[in-house]
Amino acid sequence: MSTASPRSSTAPPPALSSRATAVGGSAVREILATTAVPGIISFAGGLPAPELFDVAGLSRAYDAVLTGSGSAALQYSTTEGDPALRGAISDRLTARGLPTDPASLLVTAGSQQALTLLATALVEPGDTVLVEDPCYLAVLQVFGFAGARVVPVPCDEYGPDLEALDDLLVRLRPKLLYTVPTFQNPTGRTMPAKRREAVAGLAARRGLWLIEDDPYGELRYEGEDVPRLTACAEAVGAGDRAVLLGSFSKVMAPGMRLGWLRAPAELLRACTVVKQSADLHTPTVNQMAAARYLADSDLDAHIDRVRTVYGERRDALLAGLPDALPDGSRWNRPEGGMFVWARLPEGYDAAELLPRAVAHDVAYVPGAPFHVERPDEATMRLSFITHTPAEIEEGLRRLSKALSS
């Protein structure tokens, strides 16, 4: 008779998928986890300032929805999204120079989900996709899970280099270009109108999908508004390959997880089917509350208040950087958004210096993870929206001590 225990004869579970093991976690999220302790002043995460949330207005919106339409708000809903919310989004886009039919919109669980839907609907394993260099970090995960070959487009302070982009289009025949043209993450740069027109023209001539991610566009503190890349694409006859992503996370509340996707009809249908397989629909009560808030409250007035505060915080960070960073450091002056992109002098490694900064109770995000190839180890991303000017001043004082010790 065998004396082996039942457990010793149990076979191991099947392995995880190759996708799950091949794509790593988000370096930024891992950094945030290590720095989210009391007492640390963090320039790492792009976390909207919680004291600026319109808690009272949103509370009234949720109360009105649950009191007046509670049964509908707590019920399943359509995958495409709440009609009232889609109508409100289309009105806002149309008023800002991009005529939009509500039927061309899909409400998503933040614009991050929209990216995942697009990757599933558009990308076959092995397809080439283009991203800016450096680029939004989470998009690398999304395209990595889709099995794409991700290729960076060389960029200058205004965005993609047009000659380099055209060369890549001719040589590699990529499926799409993903870009954050307004107050880009991580650099904070903005693509000028003329370059947007040129990029749209290349997409029209070379047969390229354009994915424009615009989570920060309403957070402008100086300068003039620039036409959306999607509008430029439509002007040159490339509207049939232009996709626009948006989000309420930066201007209303990130915890509501509300974003949207504007796309041509065929692609929108495909993304809707993909979303059905993922979560059926974005939470009904959140959608209805957002629609009620947009109907009853003045979101633009709220955004104006947020802009004023964030503009002061940007200025506080820029004013303190000369004393905080080593001589020879460089940084930009973003006209809006959430981030300043800085570069330390040659020989500095921002990732190696981060533990020293955390030991001084201050944090930032090293720039290397935002690069697909040839990372610039001396770069760092600094977010200015979460803390008051006084806290920013103290954080920079700590950073100066950390980098000079």
C-alpha positions as CSV (number, residue, x, y, z in Angstrom):
1,M,0.0,0.0,0.0
2,S,1.3,3.4,-0.9
3,T,2.2,5.8,1.9
4,A,2.4,8.9,-0.3
5,S,0.1,11.7,0.9
6,P,-2.6,13.0,-1.4
7,R,-0.8,16.3,-1.7
8,S,2.4,14.7,-2.9
9,S,0.6,13.2,-5.9
10,T,-1.2,16.4,-6.9
11,A,-0.1,17.8,-10.3
12,P,1.0,21.4,-10.5
13,P,-1.5,23.9,-12.0
14,P,-1.1,24.8,-15.6
15,A,1.2,27.7,-16.4
16,L,0.2,31.3,-16.9
17,S,-0.2,32.6,-20.4
18,S,2.9,33.8,-22.2
19,R,1.4,37.3,-22.3
20,A,1.0,37.4,-18.5
21,T,4.6,36.4,-17.9
22,A,6.2,38.4,-20.8
23,V,4.9,41.8,-19.9
24,G,6.2,43.4,-16.7
25,G,4.4,45.5,-14.2
26,S,4.3,49.3,-14.4
27,A,7.5,50.8,-13.1
28,V,5.7,54.0,-12.1
29,R,3.0,52.0,-10.1
30,E,5.8,50.1,-8.3
31,I,7.6,53.4,-7.5
32,L,4.3,54.9,-6.2
33,A,3.8,51.9,-4.0
34,T,7.2,52.3,-2.4
35,T,6.8,56.1,-1.9
36,A,3.2,56.2,-0.7
37,V,4.1,56.4,3.0
38,P,3.3,59.2,5.4
39,G,5.7,62.1,5.4
40,I,7.0,61.7,1.9
41,I,6.4,64.6,-0.5
42,S,6.0,62.9,-3.8
43,F,6.5,64.4,-7.2
44,A,6.0,60.9,-8.7
45,G,2.4,60.3,-9.3
46,G,0.0,62.4,-11.4
47,L,-2.6,62.4,-8.7
48,P,-5.2,65.2,-9.0
49,A,-5.3,67.3,-5.8
50,P,-8.2,65.7,-3.7
51,E,-9.0,69.0,-2.0
52,L,-10.1,70.4,-5.4
53,F,-12.7,67.6,-6.0
54,D,-16.2,69.1,-6.1
55,V,-17.4,66.7,-3.5
56,A,-20.5,68.7,-2.7
57,G,-21.6,69.0,-6.4
58,L,-20.9,65.3,-7.1
59,S,-22.7,64.3,-3.9
60,R,-25.8,66.3,-5.1
61,A,-25.6,64.6,-8.5
62,Y,-25.4,61.1,-7.1
63,D,-28.2,61.9,-4.6
64,A,-30.4,63.2,-7.4
65,V,-29.8,60.2,-9.5
66,L,-30.4,57.6,-6.8
67,T,-33.4,59.5,-5.5
68,G,-35.1,60.2,-8.8
69,S,-33.8,57.3,-10.9
70,G,-32.4,54.8,-8.5
71,S,-33.8,51.7,-10.1
72,A,-32.3,52.6,-13.5
73,A,-29.0,53.8,-12.0
74,L,-28.5,50.4,-10.2
75,Q,-29.5,48.3,-13.2
76,Y,-27.5,46.9,-16.1
77,S,-27.0,49.3,-19.0
78,T,-26.0,49.4,-22.6
79,T,-22.4,48.8,-23.5
80,E,-22.2,52.0,-25.6
81,G,-22.9,54.2,-22.5
82,D,-25.6,56.3,-20.9
83,P,-27.2,58.4,-23.7
84,A,-27.3,61.5,-21.6
85,L,-23.6,61.3,-20.9
86,R,-22.7,60.6,-24.5
87,G,-24.8,63.6,-25.5
88,A,-23.0,65.8,-22.9
89,I,-19.6,64.6,-24.1
90,S,-20.5,65.3,-27.8
91,D,-21.7,68.8,-26.9
92,R,-18.4,69.6,-25.1
93,L,-16.4,68.3,-28.1
94,T,-18.5,70.2,-30.6
95,A,-18.3,73.4,-28.6
96,R,-14.5,73.0,-28.7
97,G,-14.2,72.7,-32.4
98,L,-14.7,69.0,-33.1
99,P,-18.2,68.3,-34.3
100,T,-19.2,65.0,-32.8
101,D,-22.3,62.8,-33.0
102,P,-23.1,60.9,-29.7
103,A,-23.3,57.7,-31.8
104,S,-19.6,58.0,-32.5
105,L,-18.8,57.7,-28.8
106,L,-18.2,54.8,-26.4
107,V,-18.0,55.4,-22.7
108,T,-15.2,53.5,-21.0
109,A,-13.8,52.8,-17.6
110,G,-11.2,55.6,-18.0
111,S,-9.2,56.3,-21.1
112,Q,-6.9,53.5,-20.0
113,Q,-9.6,50.9,-20.8
114,A,-10.2,52.6,-24.2
115,L,-6.5,51.9,-25.0
116,T,-7.0,48.2,-24.2
117,L,-10.1,48.0,-26.4
118,L,-8.3,49.6,-29.3
119,A,-5.3,47.3,-28.9
120,T,-7.6,44.3,-29.0
121,A,-9.6,45.6,-32.0
122,L,-6.7,46.8,-34.1
123,V,-3.5,44.9,-33.3
124,E,-2.5,41.4,-34.4
125,P,0.5,39.8,-32.7
126,G,3.6,41.0,-34.5
127,D,2.0,44.2,-35.8
128,T,4.2,47.3,-35.6
129,V,2.9,50.2,-33.6
130,L,4.6,53.6,-33.2
131,V,4.8,55.6,-30.0
132,E,6.5,58.8,-29.1
133,D,9.9,58.7,-27.4
134,P,9.6,59.0,-24.5
135,C,6.0,57.9,-24.2
136,Y,3.2,57.2,-21.7
137,L,4.3,54.2,-19.8
138,A,1.0,52.3,-19.5
139,V,0.6,52.2,-23.3
140,L,3.7,50.0,-23.5
141,Q,1.9,47.4,-21.3
142,V,-1.2,47.6,-23.4
143,F,0.6,47.0,-26.7
144,G,2.9,44.4,-25.0
145,F,-0.1,42.3,-24.0
146,A,-1.4,42.6,-27.6
147,G,1.8,41.1,-28.9
148,A,2.8,44.2,-30.8
149,R,6.2,45.3,-31.9
150,V,6.5,48.7,-30.3
151,V,8.8,51.2,-32.1
152,P,9.7,54.6,-30.8
153,V,9.5,57.7,-33.0
154,P,12.4,60.2,-32.4
155,C,11.0,63.4,-31.0
156,D,12.2,66.9,-30.2
157,E,10.7,69.4,-27.8
158,Y,7.6,69.7,-30.0
159,G,6.9,66.1,-30.7
160,P,7.6,63.5,-33.4
161,D,10.3,64.3,-35.9
162,L,8.5,64.4,-39.2
163,E,11.3,63.0,-41.4
164,A,12.0,60.2,-39.0
165,L,8.2,59.4,-38.7
166,D,7.8,59.2,-42.5
167,D,10.9,57.0,-42.8
168,L,9.4,54.6,-40.3
169,L,6.1,54.6,-42.1
170,V,7.7,53.7,-45.4
171,R,10.1,51.0,-44.0
172,L,7.9,49.4,-41.3
173,R,4.3,49.9,-42.5
174,P,3.1,50.2,-38.9
175,K,-0.6,49.7,-38.0
176,L,-0.9,52.9,-35.8
177,L,0.7,55.8,-34.2
178,Y,-0.2,56.5,-30.5
179,T,0.4,60.1,-29.4
180,V,-0.4,62.4,-26.5
181,P,0.0,65.7,-28.4
182,T,-1.2,68.1,-25.7
183,F,0.8,68.3,-22.5
184,Q,2.3,64.9,-23.1
185,N,3.0,62.4,-20.4
186,P,5.9,62.3,-19.4
187,T,7.4,65.4,-21.0
188,G,4.6,67.9,-20.8
189,R,5.4,69.1,-24.3
190,T,2.7,70.2,-26.8
191,M,2.7,69.5,-30.5
192,P,2.2,72.7,-32.5
193,A,-0.7,73.1,-35.0
194,K,1.5,72.9,-38.1
195,R,3.1,69.7,-37.0
196,R,-0.2,68.2,-36.2
197,E,-1.3,69.0,-39.7
198,A,1.8,67.4,-41.1
199,V,1.3,64.2,-39.0
200,A,-2.3,64.0,-40.1
201,G,-1.2,64.4,-43.7
202,L,1.3,61.5,-43.3
203,A,-1.5,59.3,-41.9
204,A,-3.7,60.2,-44.9
205,R,-0.9,59.3,-47.4
206,R,0.5,56.3,-45.7
207,G,-2.6,54.5,-44.4
208,L,-2.0,54.8,-40.7
209,W,-4.4,54.8,-37.7
210,L,-3.9,57.8,-35.5
211,I,-4.7,57.4,-31.8
212,E,-4.8,60.8,-30.0
213,D,-5.0,60.5,-26.2
214,D,-6.1,63.8,-24.6
215,P,-6.5,63.4,-20.9
216,Y,-4.8,66.8,-20.1
217,G,-6.0,69.2,-22.8
218,E,-8.3,71.2,-20.6
219,L,-5.6,71.9,-18.1
220,R,-4.0,74.9,-19.9
221,Y,-2.3,77.6,-17.8
222,E,-0.8,79.8,-20.5
223,G,-0.7,80.0,-24.3
224,E,-3.3,79.4,-27.0
225,D,-5.3,76.3,-27.5
226,V,-4.2,74.0,-30.4
227,P,-6.6,72.2,-32.7
228,R,-6.9,68.5,-31.8
229,L,-5.0,66.1,-34.0
230,T,-8.2,64.4,-34.8
231,A,-9.6,67.7,-36.2
232,C,-6.5,68.1,-38.3
233,A,-7.0,64.5,-39.6
234,E,-10.6,65.2,-40.6
235,A,-9.5,68.4,-42.4
236,V,-7.2,66.4,-44.7
237,G,-9.6,63.5,-45.3
238,A,-8.2,61.1,-42.7
239,G,-11.1,61.2,-40.3
240,D,-11.7,57.5,-41.1
241,R,-8.5,56.5,-39.3
242,A,-8.5,59.0,-36.4
243,V,-9.4,58.0,-32.9
244,L,-9.7,60.4,-29.9
245,L,-9.6,59.3,-26.3
246,G,-10.7,61.5,-23.4
247,S,-11.2,61.3,-19.7
248,F,-13.0,62.9,-16.8
249,S,-10.3,61.7,-14.4
250,K,-8.3,64.9,-14.4
251,V,-11.1,67.4,-14.4
252,M,-13.9,65.7,-12.4
253,A,-12.7,62.8,-10.3
254,P,-10.4,59.8,-11.1
255,G,-12.2,57.5,-8.8
256,M,-15.3,57.6,-11.0
257,R,-13.3,55.8,-13.7
258,L,-15.0,57.6,-16.6
259,G,-13.5,58.0,-20.0
260,W,-14.6,57.9,-23.6
261,L,-13.5,56.8,-27.1
262,R,-14.5,58.7,-30.3
263,A,-13.9,56.5,-33.4
264,P,-15.2,55.8,-36.9
265,A,-18.2,53.5,-37.0
266,E,-16.6,50.2,-37.9
267,L,-13.9,50.5,-35.3
268,L,-16.4,51.7,-32.7
269,R,-18.5,48.6,-33.2
270,A,-15.4,46.4,-32.8
271,C,-14.4,48.2,-29.6
272,T,-18.0,47.8,-28.3
273,V,-17.9,44.1,-28.8
274,V,-14.5,43.9,-27.1
275,K,-15.9,45.9,-24.1
276,Q,-18.9,43.5,-23.9
277,S,-16.4,40.7,-23.3
278,A,-14.5,42.7,-20.7
279,D,-17.1,44.3,-18.4
280,L,-20.5,44.5,-20.2
281,H,-20.6,48.3,-19.6
282,T,-19.1,51.1,-17.5
283,P,-20.9,51.4,-14.1
284,T,-24.4,52.9,-14.7
285,V,-24.6,54.9,-11.5
286,N,-21.3,56.7,-12.2
287,Q,-22.3,57.5,-15.8
288,M,-25.7,58.9,-14.8
289,A,-24.2,60.9,-11.9
290,A,-21.7,62.4,-14.3
291,A,-24.4,63.3,-16.8
292,R,-26.4,64.9,-14.0
293,Y,-23.4,66.8,-12.8
294,L,-22.7,68.2,-16.3
295,A,-26.4,69.2,-16.5
296,D,-26.7,70.8,-13.1
297,S,-23.2,72.2,-12.4
298,D,-20.7,74.3,-14.2
299,L,-17.8,72.0,-15.0
300,D,-16.0,74.7,-16.9
301,A,-16.1,77.0,-13.9
302,H,-14.7,74.2,-11.8
303,I,-11.9,73.6,-14.3
304,D,-11.1,77.3,-14.2
305,R,-10.5,77.0,-10.4
306,V,-8.4,73.9,-10.9
307,R,-6.3,75.6,-13.6
308,T,-5.6,78.5,-11.3
309,V,-4.4,76.3,-8.5
310,Y,-2.4,74.0,-10.7
311,G,-0.8,76.9,-12.6
312,E,0.4,78.3,-9.2
313,R,1.9,74.9,-8.4
314,R,3.6,74.6,-11.7
315,D,5.2,78.0,-11.2
316,A,6.3,77.0,-7.7
317,L,8.0,74.0,-9.0
318,L,9.7,75.8,-11.8
319,A,10.9,78.6,-9.5
320,G,12.5,76.1,-7.1
321,L,14.2,73.8,-9.6
322,P,17.4,76.0,-10.1
323,D,18.3,75.5,-6.5
324,A,17.1,71.9,-6.2
325,L,18.8,70.3,-9.2
326,P,22.6,70.2,-9.8
327,D,24.3,72.8,-12.0
328,G,23.9,71.9,-15.6
329,S,20.5,70.4,-15.3
330,R,17.8,71.3,-17.8
331,W,14.0,71.2,-17.8
332,N,11.0,72.5,-19.8
333,R,8.2,74.9,-19.1
334,P,4.9,73.1,-20.0
335,E,2.0,75.3,-20.9
336,G,-0.4,73.0,-19.0
337,G,-0.9,69.5,-17.8
338,M,0.7,67.8,-14.8
339,F,4.4,67.2,-15.5
340,V,7.8,68.9,-15.9
341,W,10.5,66.8,-17.6
342,A,14.0,67.4,-16.3
343,R,17.5,66.1,-17.2
344,L,20.3,66.0,-14.8
345,P,23.9,66.5,-16.0
346,E,25.9,63.8,-17.7
347,G,26.9,61.0,-15.3
348,Y,23.8,61.2,-13.2
349,D,21.4,58.3,-13.0
350,A,18.0,59.3,-11.7
351,A,17.0,55.7,-10.9
352,E,20.1,55.1,-8.8
353,L,19.5,58.4,-7.0
354,L,15.8,57.6,-6.2
355,P,16.5,55.6,-3.0
356,R,18.6,58.5,-1.7
357,A,15.7,60.9,-2.4
358,V,13.2,58.6,-0.6
359,A,15.6,58.4,2.4
360,H,15.2,62.2,2.4
361,D,11.3,61.9,2.3
362,V,10.9,63.0,-1.3
363,A,10.2,61.1,-4.5
364,Y,10.1,61.5,-8.3
365,V,9.8,59.1,-11.3
366,P,13.1,58.3,-13.1
367,G,12.7,58.9,-16.9
368,A,14.3,55.6,-18.1
369,P,11.1,53.5,-18.0
370,F,9.3,55.9,-20.4
371,H,11.7,55.0,-23.2
372,V,11.3,51.9,-25.4
373,E,14.9,51.8,-26.5
374,R,18.1,53.6,-25.4
375,P,16.8,55.0,-22.1
376,D,18.1,58.4,-21.0
377,E,19.2,57.5,-17.4
378,A,19.6,61.2,-16.4
379,T,16.0,62.2,-16.9
380,M,13.2,62.4,-14.4
381,R,9.5,63.3,-14.4
382,L,8.2,65.7,-11.8
383,S,4.4,66.1,-11.1
384,F,3.4,69.4,-9.6
385,I,-0.4,69.1,-9.1
386,T,-0.7,67.2,-5.9
387,H,1.0,69.5,-3.4
388,T,0.7,73.1,-2.3
389,P,3.4,75.6,-3.2
390,A,4.7,75.4,0.4
391,E,4.9,71.6,0.2
392,I,6.6,71.9,-3.2
393,E,9.2,74.3,-1.8
394,E,9.9,71.9,1.1
395,G,10.0,68.9,-1.3
396,L,12.5,70.6,-3.5
397,R,14.6,71.5,-0.4
398,R,14.7,67.8,0.4
399,L,15.5,66.9,-3.1
400,S,18.5,69.3,-3.2
401,K,19.9,67.7,0.0
402,A,19.4,64.2,-1.5
403,L,21.1,65.0,-4.8
404,S,24.0,66.9,-3.2
405,S,24.7,64.5,-0.3
